[in-house]
Amino acid sequence: MAAALFGAVACQEDALDPNSVIKADSYEKNAFDKWLEVNYVNPYNIDFKYRFEMNESDMNYYTVPAPLESSIMMAHLVKYLCIDTYDEVAGIEFTRGYFPKMFFLIGEWEYRNNGTIILGTAEGGKKILLSGIIYLPLYIQAGADALNEYYIKTIHHEFTHILNQTKDFPTDFKLVTGSGYVADSWSEEPYDREYLQNGFISAYSQYSEGEDFAEMLSIYITNDQAYWDAQLKAAGDGAAAINTKLDIVRGYMKDSWGIDINELRSTILRRQNDVIKGKVDLTDISID
């Protein structure tokens, strides 16, 4: 009887609520969402995420949502200075094929325990995270150098990683300053101030050969020749190593992707000048 009673209880079915307790985020598309469809999704299949999503965030850092107004500005900058640049230099099929398929924005920088901040990351050749979007209007007002240092160079840096993940750069690059990579110590004395003399174009370049390659390309194409010449002069004996690595970067981009980095640089600088001079409306989300 006890067994029969247990069986009866065990087989009894509870009445389940047809409505799930798990609720997916839902929202009504605003004008910016529709602008993104026209300028990102339809022509390039790129998902530009500006609403905060916990699953896209790095749980190791405190993060906050990106403001709508700054997100609109960043969407224009990525389109005009990066996507349209590669369309012009390498062709739209290149951009469609290799440019990351997702951008995710967060409002604050990601702060590390060693006093440095993470400006952006690239994941799996498909996603770029951009942080510090709260401060974007301030850096636009500050001018090209600030805009590059904190945002635009970061995008080109992370895109270089994506290209390298698709076609690796020559092993010769790793040998030029092979004994100079210091991983996380790059932000410490004396590495944070003697990098040029040691053959590196930035302090962060000393982290690894992969970061070195991405820094070489992104810094070269977002700065004019006068800046580059000044860096080489300050490098002294280290200039030879920097020039050797630049030649390898130049050859890689030409042989692997058909891109002349001098043409890429002149296109970026021309477009960047348009932005700084106010020729590009960074707030317009109207659809013709």
Backbone bond lengths (Angstrom), bond angles and torsions (degrees), N, CA, C in turn:
res aa  C-N    CA-C-N  psi(-1)  N-CA   C-N-CA  omega(-1)  CA-C   N-CA-C  phi
1 M - - - 1.467 - - 1.521 111.66 -
2 A 1.361 115.59 -39.92 1.470 119.45 179.37 1.523 110.36 -63.62
3 A 1.354 115.71 -41.93 1.458 119.60 179.91 1.517 110.58 -65.23
4 A 1.324 116.74 -41.12 1.459 120.44 179.40 1.515 111.07 -64.42
5 L 1.354 116.69 -39.90 1.455 120.86 179.26 1.524 110.48 -64.76
6 F 1.362 117.60 -41.87 1.471 121.80 178.43 1.519 110.92 -61.71
7 G 1.336 115.66 -42.79 1.452 120.17 179.66 1.508 111.52 -61.90
8 A 1.321 115.62 -39.51 1.462 119.47 -179.35 1.508 111.21 -65.82
9 V 1.357 115.27 -40.25 1.452 119.68 179.89 1.518 110.87 -69.85
10 A 1.351 115.79 -41.62 1.460 120.69 -176.87 1.510 111.91 -65.96
11 C 1.307 117.85 -32.00 1.458 120.50 -176.88 1.519 112.82 -88.05
12 Q 1.317 116.08 -5.83 1.465 119.20 -179.44 1.525 109.99 -67.79
13 E 1.302 118.04 131.17 1.461 123.02 -178.84 1.526 110.24 -96.23
14 D 1.347 114.94 132.22 1.458 119.25 175.39 1.523 109.77 -82.54
15 A 1.291 116.10 149.28 1.468 120.88 176.10 1.524 108.34 -77.69
16 L 1.326 117.98 113.49 1.460 122.63 -176.86 1.527 110.83 -90.41
17 D 1.324 114.80 141.32 1.463 120.58 176.00 1.527 108.28 -71.74
18 P 1.305 119.77 126.15 1.483 121.73 -179.14 1.517 113.08 -67.92
19 N 1.325 118.12 -14.24 1.455 121.66 -179.03 1.529 110.06 -95.39
20 S 1.341 116.15 124.70 1.461 121.31 -178.78 1.527 110.84 -68.99
21 V 1.337 115.13 145.32 1.465 119.60 175.72 1.520 110.90 -80.43
22 I 1.335 117.07 -12.60 1.466 121.86 177.74 1.517 108.51 -89.13
23 K 1.296 116.21 116.57 1.455 121.21 -176.38 1.524 110.06 -107.44
24 A 1.311 117.09 120.80 1.459 121.35 175.56 1.523 109.27 -77.20
25 D 1.324 115.07 145.16 1.458 118.86 177.50 1.520 110.13 -61.72
26 S 1.290 115.78 135.33 1.463 120.15 177.84 1.517 108.81 -136.08
27 Y 1.308 115.32 147.84 1.455 119.82 179.56 1.524 108.61 -157.03
28 E 1.292 114.31 156.46 1.460 120.33 176.10 1.521 108.34 -88.97
29 K 1.302 117.21 130.98 1.463 121.36 -176.85 1.522 110.78 -61.63
30 N 1.310 114.86 130.29 1.454 119.50 176.75 1.526 110.07 -97.28
31 A 1.316 117.38 -174.47 1.465 121.11 -177.44 1.527 111.73 -63.41
32 F 1.332 117.00 -35.10 1.469 120.49 179.13 1.523 110.94 -67.91
33 D 1.320 117.68 -41.43 1.466 121.00 176.72 1.530 110.60 -58.20
34 K 1.298 116.23 -41.88 1.471 120.11 -179.54 1.528 110.65 -69.15
35 W 1.342 116.43 -36.60 1.467 120.46 176.49 1.525 110.19 -64.00
36 L 1.328 116.89 -40.65 1.465 121.08 178.51 1.525 111.15 -64.71
37 E 1.300 117.36 -36.30 1.464 119.86 177.40 1.528 110.98 -61.05
38 V 1.324 115.48 -42.68 1.461 120.35 -177.36 1.526 111.75 -72.72
39 N 1.328 118.03 -36.99 1.460 121.80 -171.54 1.524 114.75 -101.20
40 Y 1.324 117.73 -18.71 1.461 121.29 -178.35 1.531 113.03 -120.51
41 V 1.325 115.45 -55.52 1.460 119.72 -171.48 1.525 111.69 -69.67
42 N 1.315 116.71 -54.92 1.468 119.22 -174.37 1.529 113.77 -64.94
43 P 1.352 119.84 -47.19 1.461 118.34 -177.42 1.528 114.56 -81.63
44 Y 1.363 118.44 -25.92 1.474 119.93 -171.83 1.530 114.34 -127.86
45 N 1.333 117.30 -6.43 1.459 121.32 -176.72 1.527 111.09 57.81
46 I 1.325 116.49 38.97 1.467 122.78 179.19 1.527 109.11 -103.93
47 D 1.319 115.57 128.49 1.467 122.00 177.57 1.529 107.98 -95.39
48 F 1.315 116.72 112.50 1.460 122.35 -179.33 1.525 107.70 -101.08
49 K 1.326 116.26 98.79 1.462 121.42 -174.63 1.523 110.45 -94.41
50 Y 1.314 115.52 118.47 1.459 120.16 177.91 1.519 111.66 -116.65
51 R 1.325 117.94 -17.86 1.454 120.82 172.70 1.532 109.09 -75.68
52 F 1.313 115.94 142.41 1.464 119.77 -176.10 1.524 110.85 -68.90
53 E 1.324 116.33 131.23 1.456 122.99 175.70 1.524 108.58 -130.78
54 M 1.309 116.84 121.04 1.454 120.85 -177.09 1.525 111.66 -60.93
55 N 1.327 117.14 -38.98 1.463 120.35 -176.57 1.528 112.54 -67.35
56 E 1.323 117.75 -24.12 1.463 120.65 178.58 1.527 111.54 -87.79
57 S 1.325 117.14 -11.11 1.458 121.40 -176.23 1.525 111.16 -87.50
58 D 1.307 115.90 159.50 1.453 122.35 175.16 1.524 108.06 -90.25
59 M 1.325 116.14 116.25 1.460 120.79 -175.40 1.531 112.59 -69.03
60 N 1.313 117.73 -8.57 1.463 120.66 -179.85 1.531 112.81 -80.57
61 Y 1.348 116.34 -6.27 1.460 119.76 -176.33 1.521 109.98 -131.59
62 Y 1.334 115.32 151.67 1.457 120.44 171.27 1.529 107.89 -77.52
63 T 1.302 116.56 124.13 1.462 120.63 -178.11 1.524 110.22 -127.81
64 V 1.313 115.27 155.78 1.462 121.36 178.42 1.522 108.37 -133.36
65 P 1.330 117.43 159.26 1.468 119.84 -179.90 1.523 112.18 -65.18
66 A 1.315 115.71 154.42 1.463 122.05 174.83 1.527 109.03 -84.21
67 P 1.331 118.61 136.19 1.476 120.86 177.69 1.532 111.04 -64.16
68 L 1.311 116.03 147.10 1.454 120.59 -178.74 1.528 111.72 -59.74
69 E 1.335 117.11 -47.14 1.464 120.34 -176.18 1.531 111.44 -61.28
70 S 1.326 116.83 -42.67 1.462 120.40 178.87 1.522 111.09 -69.29
71 S 1.324 116.88 -33.83 1.461 120.86 178.72 1.524 110.97 -64.77
72 I 1.319 116.30 -39.04 1.464 120.47 177.23 1.523 110.00 -63.18
73 M 1.332 116.96 -43.35 1.469 120.55 177.09 1.521 111.39 -60.64
74 M 1.325 116.74 -44.79 1.456 120.13 -178.84 1.526 111.51 -64.87
75 A 1.312 117.11 -37.97 1.466 120.39 177.90 1.525 110.73 -60.94
76 H 1.329 117.01 -40.44 1.467 120.84 177.06 1.525 111.08 -66.45
77 L 1.338 117.36 -41.28 1.458 120.76 -178.86 1.522 111.96 -65.88
78 V 1.324 116.63 -44.65 1.467 120.07 178.18 1.522 110.16 -61.51
79 K 1.317 116.38 -41.61 1.471 120.43 -179.30 1.524 110.95 -66.58
80 Y 1.327 117.42 -49.73 1.463 120.72 -172.08 1.526 112.66 -77.13
81 L 1.334 116.80 -40.68 1.464 120.09 -173.54 1.527 113.45 -91.49
82 C 1.315 117.51 -18.39 1.467 119.82 -175.75 1.535 111.87 -119.63
83 I 1.313 117.01 -64.84 1.465 119.91 -176.74 1.519 111.24 -60.52
84 D 1.328 116.67 -52.22 1.468 120.07 -178.94 1.532 111.59 -65.43
85 T 1.332 116.59 -31.52 1.464 120.18 177.41 1.517 111.03 -62.84
86 Y 1.332 117.30 -48.37 1.466 119.99 -179.72 1.526 111.60 -69.80
87 D 1.331 117.07 -31.55 1.473 119.39 171.80 1.521 110.28 -57.58
88 E 1.331 116.03 -45.70 1.462 121.61 -176.56 1.521 112.34 -68.82
89 V 1.331 116.96 -41.31 1.463 121.13 -173.62 1.527 112.59 -87.17
90 A 1.334 117.19 -40.92 1.465 120.48 -172.47 1.524 113.78 -115.18
91 G 1.325 117.59 -11.23 1.452 120.03 -179.77 1.514 112.26 100.13
92 I 1.318 116.33 149.37 1.457 121.24 -175.10 1.520 112.40 -65.54
93 E 1.347 118.06 -29.55 1.459 119.92 179.89 1.527 110.66 -67.24
94 F 1.338 117.09 -35.18 1.461 120.44 174.82 1.522 110.01 -62.14
95 T 1.325 116.44 -47.68 1.458 120.72 -178.50 1.518 110.87 -62.55
96 R 1.319 116.53 -44.94 1.459 120.17 179.18 1.524 111.83 -62.87
97 G 1.324 115.58 -34.87 1.454 119.26 -175.03 1.517 114.48 -80.29
98 Y 1.356 117.49 -31.82 1.465 118.86 -169.28 1.527 115.38 -123.67
99 F 1.325 117.63 -20.58 1.469 117.61 -179.22 1.518 108.61 -67.69
100 P 1.339 118.27 143.72 1.473 121.31 -175.00 1.519 112.29 -55.57
101 K 1.325 114.99 145.40 1.455 121.14 -175.76 1.522 113.14 -91.88
102 M 1.322 116.63 -0.73 1.460 118.94 176.50 1.525 110.60 -147.58
103 F 1.325 115.83 134.97 1.456 123.08 167.07 1.521 107.37 -116.13
104 F 1.328 115.62 136.21 1.463 120.21 177.45 1.520 108.18 -128.60
105 L 1.312 116.47 124.93 1.456 122.08 -175.84 1.526 111.01 -104.92
106 I 1.339 115.71 139.46 1.458 120.51 170.24 1.524 108.06 -128.98
107 G 1.310 116.34 155.10 1.454 120.05 -170.75 1.509 114.57 -74.86
108 E 1.317 117.55 -42.59 1.462 121.78 -173.00 1.525 110.62 -102.40
109 W 1.339 115.65 159.90 1.461 119.72 171.94 1.531 109.22 -66.88
110 E 1.325 115.41 159.49 1.463 120.43 170.30 1.531 107.40 -96.32
111 Y 1.313 116.58 112.36 1.463 121.96 -173.88 1.521 110.40 -92.97
112 R 1.333 115.24 130.83 1.457 120.82 178.55 1.534 110.28 -98.98
113 N 1.323 115.91 160.36 1.468 120.90 -176.08 1.524 113.33 -67.07
114 N 1.339 117.27 -19.66 1.469 119.48 -178.54 1.527 112.74 -88.97
115 G 1.329 116.85 9.81 1.460 120.66 177.17 1.513 114.81 91.22
116 T 1.328 118.42 -1.25 1.459 121.68 178.32 1.528 109.53 -96.05
117 I 1.313 116.11 167.47 1.461 121.12 178.23 1.516 109.63 -125.60
118 I 1.325 115.53 151.60 1.463 121.82 176.88 1.524 108.04 -96.29
119 L 1.327 115.93 118.01 1.462 120.88 -179.01 1.521 111.56 -84.40
120 G 1.332 116.04 -31.06 1.452 119.66 -178.73 1.507 110.30 -173.06
121 T 1.321 115.94 163.41 1.455 121.55 176.84 1.518 109.26 -141.61
122 A 1.334 115.44 156.34 1.461 121.65 174.05 1.516 108.12 -119.99
123 E 1.320 117.17 135.33 1.453 121.09 -176.86 1.526 110.53 -127.95
124 G 1.323 114.91 125.13 1.451 121.35 170.97 1.508 115.96 59.13
125 G 1.324 117.13 19.58 1.453 119.69 179.64 1.513 114.27 72.24
126 K 1.325 117.58 11.59 1.463 119.33 -174.31 1.531 113.73 -130.49
127 K 1.328 117.35 -25.53 1.458 120.24 -171.36 1.520 110.92 -126.52
128 I 1.336 115.60 136.95 1.463 121.48 171.80 1.525 108.30 -121.44
129 L 1.318 115.26 126.23 1.462 121.14 173.20 1.516 108.64 -97.50
130 L 1.330 116.51 132.87 1.457 122.74 176.48 1.522 108.66 -120.02
131 S 1.328 116.42 127.56 1.455 120.38 -177.68 1.527 111.14 -110.32
132 G 1.328 115.84 175.70 1.458 121.16 176.84 1.511 114.91 68.61
133 I 1.326 117.60 26.87 1.467 120.73 -175.58 1.531 111.25 -66.54
134 I 1.311 117.40 -24.01 1.470 121.10 176.67 1.530 111.17 -55.07
135 Y 1.330 116.60 -36.79 1.456 121.43 -172.60 1.536 113.88 -90.44
136 L 1.318 117.43 -0.68 1.463 120.78 -175.08 1.530 113.74 -54.73
137 P 1.349 120.96 -47.76 1.470 119.40 -179.54 1.523 112.93 -57.53
138 L 1.329 117.34 -35.95 1.464 120.59 179.82 1.524 111.32 -65.81
139 Y 1.331 116.58 -40.87 1.463 119.69 -177.94 1.527 112.14 -76.16
140 I 1.314 117.40 -26.74 1.463 119.71 173.04 1.522 109.37 -64.35
141 Q 1.328 116.48 -43.67 1.460 121.20 178.03 1.521 111.74 -65.87
142 A 1.329 116.87 -31.96 1.471 121.04 -177.96 1.526 112.14 -70.04
143 G 1.340 117.44 -22.62 1.454 119.78 176.68 1.509 114.60 115.32
144 A 1.325 115.48 -177.97 1.460 122.30 -171.78 1.515 112.92 -62.49
145 D 1.334 117.32 -41.17 1.466 119.92 -176.44 1.526 111.13 -61.05
146 A 1.320 116.48 -46.17 1.461 120.37 -179.49 1.525 110.90 -68.20
147 L 1.321 116.82 -41.97 1.462 121.16 179.98 1.525 110.48 -60.80
148 N 1.331 115.87 -41.74 1.463 120.32 178.03 1.512 111.94 -66.92
149 E 1.316 115.99 -48.27 1.459 120.75 -173.09 1.519 112.16 -58.96
150 Y 1.332 116.86 -38.69 1.448 119.59 -172.63 1.532 114.58 -101.53
151 Y 1.327 117.83 -17.09 1.458 117.91 -175.20 1.533 113.88 -134.91
152 I 1.331 117.50 -63.23 1.460 120.20 -169.03 1.525 111.75 -66.52
153 K 1.320 117.03 -44.43 1.469 119.49 176.81 1.523 110.28 -59.89
154 T 1.327 115.87 -37.23 1.466 120.21 179.78 1.521 111.29 -60.56
155 I 1.336 116.91 -41.82 1.464 120.30 -179.73 1.524 110.15 -63.97
156 H 1.338 117.27 -46.52 1.461 119.84 178.80 1.525 111.17 -66.26
157 H 1.325 117.14 -35.28 1.467 121.93 176.07 1.528 110.06 -60.39
158 E 1.330 116.26 -50.67 1.463 119.84 -177.71 1.525 111.50 -68.27
159 F 1.322 117.07 -34.06 1.475 119.20 177.16 1.530 110.10 -66.83
160 T 1.321 117.63 -33.27 1.462 120.65 175.78 1.524 110.31 -60.85
161 H 1.324 117.48 -40.59 1.468 120.50 176.31 1.531 110.54 -59.37
162 I 1.318 116.11 -41.44 1.459 120.20 -179.60 1.523 110.49 -64.20
163 L 1.328 117.35 -42.90 1.467 120.30 176.94 1.525 110.68 -62.85
164 N 1.337 116.45 -40.56 1.470 120.45 179.43 1.522 112.10 -66.19
165 Q 1.328 116.76 -31.95 1.461 120.26 177.47 1.520 111.16 -69.44
166 T 1.334 116.24 -26.65 1.458 120.90 178.54 1.526 111.22 -84.29
167 K 1.328 116.86 -45.71 1.462 122.96 176.62 1.531 107.21 -134.71
168 D 1.314 116.07 112.65 1.463 120.16 -175.76 1.521 110.88 -66.72
169 F 1.328 115.62 150.35 1.462 119.86 178.56 1.535 109.88 -81.01
170 P 1.332 118.07 161.32 1.467 121.19 -175.82 1.528 112.45 -59.63
171 T 1.326 115.36 144.08 1.462 120.33 179.20 1.524 111.97 -65.95
172 D 1.331 116.82 -21.79 1.469 120.02 178.77 1.523 111.40 -58.75
173 F 1.324 116.55 -30.53 1.464 119.82 -178.64 1.534 110.70 -60.22
174 K 1.326 116.02 -39.35 1.459 120.84 -175.75 1.526 112.06 -67.85
175 L 1.327 116.68 -20.11 1.455 120.54 -173.93 1.527 113.25 -89.11
176 V 1.327 117.60 -16.46 1.465 120.44 -174.19 1.527 111.02 -63.41
177 T 1.326 116.32 -47.79 1.475 121.14 177.28 1.527 108.77 -128.44
178 G 1.302 116.22 43.65 1.466 121.60 -172.37 1.505 114.91 -58.14
179 S 1.327 118.13 -33.06 1.463 120.96 -178.60 1.522 112.86 -87.33
180 G 1.343 116.41 0.72 1.462 119.84 -174.65 1.516 115.12 -96.50
181 Y 1.334 118.41 -4.72 1.460 120.32 -178.12 1.525 110.45 -78.70
182 V 1.334 115.69 130.94 1.469 120.47 -171.10 1.526 112.98 -125.54
183 A 1.330 117.83 11.63 1.471 122.98 178.15 1.534 110.84 54.55
184 D 1.318 118.66 -130.96 1.463 121.88 -172.95 1.524 114.17 -68.11
185 S 1.310 117.43 -10.48 1.469 119.72 -179.41 1.527 112.77 -77.70
186 W 1.323 117.77 -0.34 1.464 121.04 -175.83 1.538 112.67 -59.65
187 S 1.330 117.06 -26.01 1.473 120.57 -177.83 1.525 113.00 -92.31
188 E 1.317 116.95 3.81 1.458 121.29 -177.26 1.527 110.66 -104.81
189 E 1.325 115.64 163.43 1.464 121.64 173.54 1.532 109.81 -65.36
190 P 1.325 118.14 141.14 1.466 128.81 -3.18 1.529 112.54 -93.69
191 Y 1.345 116.15 4.01 1.467 120.33 -172.09 1.530 112.26 -65.58
192 D 1.319 117.50 -27.38 1.457 119.96 -176.60 1.526 113.26 -75.56
193 R 1.343 118.06 -6.30 1.465 119.63 -179.97 1.528 113.92 -131.87
194 E 1.334 117.97 -11.62 1.466 120.54 -177.99 1.521 112.82 -110.75
195 Y 1.327 116.18 17.77 1.463 119.39 -174.11 1.524 113.18 -64.87
196 L 1.323 118.46 -40.15 1.462 120.25 -179.19 1.528 111.01 -61.79
197 Q 1.304 116.67 -46.06 1.457 120.91 -179.82 1.534 111.55 -63.94
198 N 1.331 116.33 -23.65 1.463 120.72 179.37 1.528 112.74 -91.23
199 G 1.337 116.41 3.39 1.463 119.84 175.24 1.509 115.32 93.36
200 F 1.338 117.24 23.30 1.466 121.65 -179.81 1.525 109.43 -121.55
201 I 1.326 116.45 141.41 1.454 120.84 -175.54 1.524 112.48 -81.36
202 S 1.327 118.03 -15.78 1.468 122.01 175.44 1.517 108.16 -151.56
203 A 1.309 116.01 163.52 1.469 119.58 178.05 1.524 110.57 -62.70
204 Y 1.332 116.91 -41.40 1.464 120.46 -177.88 1.524 112.03 -66.04
205 S 1.332 117.67 -23.57 1.462 120.69 177.98 1.521 112.16 -57.14
206 Q 1.326 116.25 -24.58 1.456 120.72 -177.06 1.528 113.16 -76.51
207 Y 1.325 116.91 -5.20 1.468 120.10 -178.58 1.529 110.96 -64.11
208 S 1.338 117.07 -49.78 1.467 121.60 -179.00 1.521 109.02 -164.31
209 E 1.321 116.56 167.94 1.461 119.26 179.54 1.523 111.93 -65.01
210 G 1.343 117.36 -32.13 1.454 120.24 178.03 1.515 112.10 -66.42
211 E 1.326 116.66 -43.76 1.457 120.52 177.48 1.530 110.51 -69.09
212 D 1.305 116.77 -35.22 1.461 121.88 177.64 1.525 110.48 -60.34
213 F 1.329 116.39 -46.79 1.471 121.00 -179.96 1.526 110.53 -61.94
214 A 1.336 116.44 -45.55 1.469 120.16 -178.35 1.521 111.58 -66.37
215 E 1.334 117.09 -36.52 1.457 120.64 177.61 1.526 111.16 -68.21
216 M 1.331 116.71 -41.65 1.465 120.57 179.69 1.522 110.75 -57.03
217 L 1.326 116.57 -49.30 1.465 119.70 -176.98 1.527 111.22 -70.50
218 S 1.336 117.51 -48.42 1.466 119.72 -173.55 1.527 112.19 -67.25
219 I 1.318 117.61 -35.99 1.469 120.01 178.48 1.520 110.45 -72.28
220 Y 1.325 117.11 -38.32 1.464 120.19 -179.73 1.523 111.60 -64.02
221 I 1.311 117.93 -44.92 1.467 120.44 -173.18 1.519 113.57 -81.61
222 T 1.336 118.03 -11.07 1.466 119.56 179.66 1.524 112.54 -107.29
223 N 1.334 117.56 7.87 1.464 121.88 177.91 1.525 109.85 -133.54
224 D 1.339 116.37 151.98 1.459 120.05 -178.47 1.531 110.96 -79.93
225 Q 1.335 115.21 175.05 1.454 120.53 -176.13 1.524 112.40 -66.26
226 A 1.329 116.92 -32.51 1.463 120.09 178.93 1.531 110.49 -61.65
227 Y 1.333 116.77 -41.63 1.462 120.53 177.53 1.521 110.24 -63.45
228 W 1.323 115.74 -45.96 1.468 120.14 -177.95 1.531 110.77 -62.51
229 D 1.310 116.69 -43.99 1.472 120.41 179.25 1.519 110.89 -61.78
230 A 1.327 117.60 -38.69 1.457 121.35 178.69 1.526 110.95 -64.70
231 Q 1.320 116.49 -38.49 1.464 120.09 177.53 1.529 111.15 -64.82
232 L 1.316 116.03 -42.92 1.470 119.76 179.80 1.525 111.03 -65.32
233 K 1.309 116.93 -38.26 1.463 120.47 178.28 1.522 110.52 -63.73
234 A 1.330 115.92 -43.37 1.458 120.04 179.13 1.526 111.62 -67.43
235 A 1.323 117.07 -25.89 1.467 120.99 -177.98 1.519 112.76 -72.01
236 G 1.330 117.15 -25.79 1.461 119.40 -178.92 1.513 111.52 60.92
237 D 1.335 117.46 -123.73 1.464 121.69 -179.37 1.528 112.19 -64.13
238 G 1.336 117.13 -22.50 1.459 120.21 179.66 1.516 113.30 -73.21
239 A 1.344 117.86 -12.73 1.460 121.52 -178.38 1.526 111.79 -61.99
240 A 1.324 117.15 -33.08 1.471 120.14 -178.78 1.526 110.60 -61.40
241 A 1.324 117.13 -44.46 1.462 120.81 179.53 1.527 111.08 -66.35
242 I 1.332 116.82 -40.41 1.465 120.18 178.78 1.520 110.45 -62.97
243 N 1.320 117.61 -43.81 1.465 121.07 178.77 1.524 111.47 -64.21
244 T 1.324 117.18 -39.45 1.463 120.64 178.61 1.525 110.38 -62.19
245 K 1.320 115.87 -44.22 1.467 119.34 179.65 1.522 111.26 -67.82
246 L 1.331 117.27 -36.87 1.463 119.69 177.79 1.524 111.00 -62.91
247 D 1.315 117.34 -38.99 1.466 121.08 177.93 1.532 110.59 -61.98
248 I 1.325 116.43 -38.67 1.467 119.54 178.68 1.526 110.44 -68.57
249 V 1.327 116.77 -41.27 1.469 121.19 176.65 1.525 109.92 -61.24
250 R 1.326 116.45 -44.42 1.465 121.52 -179.90 1.532 110.60 -59.69
251 G 1.330 115.76 -46.89 1.457 120.01 -179.85 1.515 112.69 -65.09
252 Y 1.314 116.62 -40.67 1.469 120.82 178.95 1.529 111.08 -60.88
253 M 1.318 117.24 -47.77 1.457 119.97 -178.14 1.524 111.64 -65.31
254 K 1.321 116.53 -36.06 1.467 120.06 -179.80 1.520 111.15 -74.16
255 D 1.332 116.94 -47.55 1.466 121.01 -174.98 1.525 112.39 -74.69
256 S 1.323 116.95 -37.44 1.470 120.37 -176.08 1.514 113.42 -87.42
257 W 1.337 117.18 -31.52 1.459 120.00 -172.09 1.522 113.51 -129.05
258 G 1.334 118.21 -3.01 1.460 120.60 178.93 1.512 113.61 68.20
259 I 1.326 117.22 26.96 1.464 121.77 -176.49 1.519 110.12 -111.41
260 D 1.334 116.85 126.62 1.456 123.51 173.50 1.529 107.19 -86.70
261 I 1.332 117.18 116.08 1.467 118.92 -173.89 1.525 112.24 -68.20
262 N 1.339 118.58 -22.55 1.462 119.58 175.19 1.526 110.79 -70.94
263 E 1.322 116.32 -39.65 1.462 120.15 175.48 1.525 110.44 -66.12
264 L 1.329 115.77 -40.21 1.463 120.13 178.09 1.522 110.21 -61.90
265 R 1.317 117.34 -43.31 1.461 121.41 -179.78 1.528 111.29 -64.57
266 S 1.307 118.11 -46.61 1.464 120.13 -178.50 1.523 111.41 -63.23
267 T 1.329 117.27 -34.36 1.460 121.00 178.18 1.518 110.75 -69.15
268 I 1.321 116.79 -44.04 1.465 121.00 178.70 1.525 110.52 -62.33
269 L 1.328 117.29 -45.75 1.465 120.57 -177.42 1.527 111.55 -66.22
270 R 1.329 117.11 -36.53 1.466 119.78 177.60 1.529 110.19 -64.89
271 R 1.304 116.08 -45.71 1.460 120.21 -179.65 1.533 110.98 -68.10
272 Q 1.322 115.25 -37.93 1.463 119.54 177.54 1.518 110.90 -61.98
273 N 1.315 116.56 -39.79 1.458 121.31 177.68 1.529 111.13 -63.21
274 D 1.332 116.50 -36.80 1.466 120.76 176.24 1.523 110.63 -59.86
275 V 1.333 116.32 -42.65 1.467 121.09 -178.82 1.526 110.57 -65.09
276 I 1.330 116.13 -48.91 1.465 120.50 -176.43 1.525 111.11 -64.09
277 K 1.318 117.70 -33.98 1.461 121.48 -179.92 1.523 112.70 -82.59
278 G 1.326 117.51 1.75 1.455 120.94 176.69 1.510 114.56 78.98
279 K 1.334 117.21 17.88 1.465 119.90 -179.96 1.530 112.63 -79.48
280 V 1.325 116.39 -10.99 1.470 121.20 -179.87 1.521 108.63 -114.79
281 D 1.325 116.24 122.93 1.463 120.98 179.41 1.517 108.15 -80.20
282 L 1.327 117.97 107.81 1.455 122.84 -176.35 1.516 113.18 -85.28
283 T 1.320 117.22 3.56 1.468 120.51 -178.07 1.522 112.64 -116.95
284 D 1.303 118.33 -7.38 1.464 122.24 -174.93 1.527 110.81 -76.87
285 I 1.303 118.39 118.10 1.466 121.92 176.07 1.519 110.72 -122.75
286 S 1.332 115.28 25.15 1.457 119.23 175.83 1.520 109.52 -75.52
287 I 1.312 115.64 152.12 1.468 122.05 179.73 1.512 108.84 -115.88
288 D 1.329 115.05 122.38 1.468 119.05 -178.78 1.522 110.64 -70.85
